[in-house]
Amino acid sequence: MPRHAETAPPADVPEPAVEADRKRGQTSGFAPDTITRSEIDLAGLPVAGITRRRVAFLVAAFVTAWIVVVFARQVGEASAAATRAEMMRAANVELAGDLASLERELELIQRQDYILQQARAYRLGAPDEIPFTLSPDAPPLTADAPGSAAVRLGAGEPPISPLESWLSLLFGPER
């Protein structure tokens, strides 16, 4: 059964617009007897190509695009939050290392021998100590000076390898 036939009133009932035109003396150019509701029904004609199905499709496309944009924004925010959390973890590890080094330094400066050494810098050492300083224009120490890294106080000669002892026997001592 066609769609326009379902909603059409009986053919003998005139349309209200046609009846109003007839009362005013105006006609639409058609004889009222020949126009029936089934012929004027525009429900089956699309208005400017827009049908219910196309409107539903456009609404569905808009809702889908909106959901995709919202989801993409949430994914971006989650990614940014994960990056911030990783940066905070790295900062926490660095701060924990700084805290450990500061705790070791605190233990060091609370030791009595460190306090005594720092007191000597202010000439607050033991009464039998004689404070001294080096002249600002003093030359640097030689490599074999006592207390230098090359010669440790109280250390013996470094052991000679067997190859060096043979070479010194064959060619003489090293100069």
C-alpha angles and dihedrals in degrees: 000000000000119000097237092052091061095059099035116111119225113293094243093063109085120221116258094237093051090046091050091050091050091052092051091047095247124125129196092223095266127096109250091225093061098046116085130179092250091060095049097043106122096181091100093052117085115233108231090336094301115131130172090255092054092047089050090049092050092048090048091048091049093049091047092050090048091051091049092050093048091047092048091050091050091049089051092049091048091050091049090048091050090051091049090048091051091049090050091050090052090047090050091052090050092048091049089054091049090049092051092050091048091050090052090049090050090052089049097050092047092059114105096231091055090050091051092049092051090046089058089061087064092043091253096127128125116308093246094055120103111214118218139173134196120248113256091235094049114132119246118266120262120249093252096046116129111270094022121126092252094058118033118202110256095008120127129227113295112255116264119231118239091248092055092049091053092047092050090050092050101039104019132254121323114262 
